[in-house]
Amino acid sequence: MYRGWVETEMTITEKNIIVNSALLNREVTCTLLMPDEHDLTEPLSLLLLNDGQELENLQIKTTLEQLYNTNRIKPVLVVAPHAGEDRLQEYGVAGHPDFKKRGSRADAYTQFIITGLLPQIKAETGIDDFELTAYAGSSLGGLSAFDIAWNNSAVFDKVGVFSGSFWWRSRDLGKAYTEADRIMHSVIRNTTGKPNLKFWLQTGTKDETTDRNKNGIIDSIDDTIDLIKELETKGYTRPADIQYVEVVGGNHDTATWAKAMPKFLMWAFGR
């Protein structure tokens, strides 16, 4: 019989591992947050989270403890690879650098996640099959998480994006730019079939002030809503497949994403 966590406080173990990646030509520090194995009486899920260097600012450990001890979520191992100095090249959309040639190594980062990090996690934990696997990130890390999950739906079940950089575009503004130049939207549109995924997307009403099409809605919200429309065109539905959270007064910062984090974790791993 499963022992509820309302009565027993869950202890979370935190440690860093180093993954040497020839693909990225660097050592990747990864922070792991794992429920104490003595408290586990259920299968473990996995959450990959980009920008692991921001874990403290995102208050992940505190949030997990609160959710565990109020019996809101099932047990999850969080693995958060830290971004390197080449973040603007490693994050992005694989095979589709933006108009400034940023994201040129996104394909290598994808391969690192799939062929380098995931096998290392399994070796580290001794777990071959997780109950559920999700990928999340914020800003450019959110775009990266979405792209990797989208192209590897056999590996991932869910994806979460906080203030995602869905403006990522192949043409600069003012140079015959159209909304069709947004890269992730185009990838979704041109994908054959429908990846077996579920999506959680968040924006803040103060993510930015830019409004390139002068419709009174900031680009962060416009780009995310348009991405949802592309997903709906593929056959995904709300709320079964897509959850959208708009934080009134939310900024493009870790404080806002930390406040939204419990909603994402309960959506992804909730009871």
Disulfide bonds with the S-S distance in Angstrom:
none
